[in-house]
Amino acid sequence: MIRAEDLHLSNLRIEREGDNKPRQESADELLQRALLQLFEEQGEGLHEKVEDALLRAAYHFCHYNQVHTAQLLGLSRNITRTHLIRIGELVVNKRRPAPAASMAG
């Protein structure tokens, strides 16, 4: 059986004529390239990693505004809020239950 390390492949890229021009990649092309790299790394929890990064980036882009973030992503504010809490971008101030009155008597 031939293994990848048996092939001794080079990481060098062959330059062709006309390749010397710097080319501006579109955002879609950059995203596609980043996703391909993530696929190749075969990390676990890939969907959650991408979703968390998308939510976090959108929330920062919208200056930490939940409503604007939800609109940007096409989600409801409640769904957006739930995700932001889950990824630690939003801290919830949970009210403590009032202490029960003692029944001394």
Summary of the structure (lengths in Angstrom):
residues: 105
radius of gyration: 24.2
end to end distance: 84.0
largest distance: 94.6
contacts: 163
relative contact order: 0.07
helix: 50%
strand: 0%
